[in-house]
């Protein structure tokens, strides 16, 4: 048998030449490995930098929304203004002109504001929502009529921005030009008299939406999201687990089961706005359910979350070793007892993890909710799943689209709250998996 010339030449290489070629090949391989590791590390670092930049921007713009500027006024609850008839009728007390009380208290602090223009500028310093605080005070205790009580009332959003910028040392022309020189002088005078303070903005956590930025809160959107997630959880988790158990444990292999499995996997990748269109056509137009109701939002999110729950539940059931099933059947358990007494308890941690991740995804969705009318401006806090409401992602969308500058910090603060909820839900999923999952 003839040996090729190339083989003869390769066999004739000296040990030194062979060693040199091997070393060169190893150097090239190690160089490629180091370059690949560098690209991977660079990608991770770049992602971390952008993530920190995103979080830094959101926190930098939103942390100030958790504080609100207030003015200390001595309000005289004049009975002639609030209840001229003296009947103490709640209907009369609720519609009284409480703005006159605020204006009178301001004139006592700044008596030199004599002209109509100066009084208008002075009255603009206090938020239009201050009258609601006075109304609530009177409605809670009508005996206060005729008395003088010191109260802390919210200031206007432009004043609030200027005071916060001043506190952080960032006062510039963009902030100060929204207020006149006379208003700035009055504010400095009130600050010197310790009449103005930055306090915790409780209204942000306890109030619904408002046209006035200083009065806007996330409580209405938070309750709306809670009702929607409650409906989604009560529907998607039992249905998803039942469907997963049937497909994995009881369904016989056939073309029909294959079609169902393919469609479940496809539905998990369908854009969320398609589910919104489906909910609009079915739940609102066909069944006549009310728009902007958390019940409808929960039904739409159930359709979107159900494939995710089914896939996660099937994966959890598959992770249970066949020996568990065989042992249960071997001691006389029925197939139903084998599933519900042995397989399901072992697969439940994985199912719960998938359900929580699906709920976290549903919490951050806004596109399907826009299609069913939850983008409406709703001031009242919902009292149940059928009450008109909005959701946190939609509330963020509404505030981001608002022209008032003060809504910028409210938008970022609402994003911080939403991210906190998502982090808690994902951390719960990780804890459940690490706490109850078994290694086989």
Secondary structure by P-SEA (a helix, b strand, c coil): ccccaaaaaaaaccaaaaaaaaaaaaaaaaaaaaaaaaaaaaaaaaaaaaaaaaaaaaaaacccccbbbbbbbbcccccccccccccccaaaaaaccaaaaaaaaaaaaccccccaaaaaaaaaccccaaaaaaaaaaaaccccccbbbbbbbbccaaaaaaaaaaaaccccccccccccaaaaaaaaaaaaaccccccccccccccccccccccccaaaaaaaaaaaaaaaaacaaaaaaaaaaaacccccccaaaaaaaaaaaaaaaccaaaaaaaaaaccccccccccccaaaaaaaaaaaaaaaaaaaaaaaaaaccaaaaaaaaaacccaaaaaaacccccaaaaaaaaaaaaaaaaaaccaaaaaacccccccccccccccccccaaaaaaaaaacccccaaaaaaaaaaaaaaaaaaaaaaaaaaaaaccccc
